[in-house]
Amino acid sequence: MFIRLTKDQQEMIVADIQRFFYTHRDEDISEFEAERVLDFIKENIAPYIYNAAVSDAKYVVERQFSSMEEELEALEQPIKLKE
């Protein structure tokens, strides 16, 4: 999966990864090592998160469409049949 990040976003994420390793594992990792962790996440974990987000968006759109459909049906005028 190809995830495009700006240079600033990538730098912030790499710094967050380094901070996580230092805070939770008491390890100082290099920028290169943090970038490898980010690459792993992008390749192996991000697709699951992306698919869950798409599923959530689909659910919201379907609910909104259903609501719109009900509102449009409420606008319909009854037609009297002539005898």
N, C-alpha and C positions, 0 to 999 in steps of 0.2 A: 504494500500500500504506500502510495507516495503522499507524504504530508509536507506541505510547503510551509516553512516558518521563516519569518524575517530574521535578519542577523541579530537584531535586538531580542527577539523572542528566544532564539536559540541560546544566546548568551545568558539570558535570565534563567532559562530552564537548566542549563549546565551548572550555573551557580547554585540553583536550588538543589540539584542532585548532589553536588559537592557538600553543601550544607547538611543535607539529609545524612550522608555517610558520616560526616564529622559528628553530628548531634546524636544519631541513633546507633552508630556502629563504632564510634571513636576512631574513625579512619580518615586520614587525609588522602583524597584521591586527586589525581591530576585532571586538568581540563580534558586531556585526551581520553582518559578513562571514563570521565563523566559523559563525554560525547558518545563513547561506545555503549554506555548504559542507555542513553537516549536513543541511539540507533536500534538497540534491542527492543525498547519499548515501542518505538514507531513501527517496527517490523512485526512484532509478535503480540503485542497487547493492544495497541491502538485500533486495529481492525475490529476487535470485540466492542470497544467503547464506541467507535464510529457507528457500527451496526445497531447498537442499542439506541444511540441518538437518532438514527434514521427511523427506527421503529417507534420511538416516542413521538417524533415529528409526524409520522404517518398517522398515528392514533389521534393526535390533536387535529390534523387536517380532516380526517374522517369525521370527527365529532363536529367540527365547524361546518363541514359540508352537509351533514345530517341536519343540523340546526337551520342552515340556510334553506334546505329543501323543505323543511316543515314551515318556515316562514313564507316561502313562495307559494306553497299549497294553500296557506291561510288567505292569501291574496286573491285566489281564484274566485270568480263570481259564479253563482249557481246559474244554470241554464234551464229555462222553463221550456218544456216541450209543448208545442202547439197541438191541439187536438182537432 
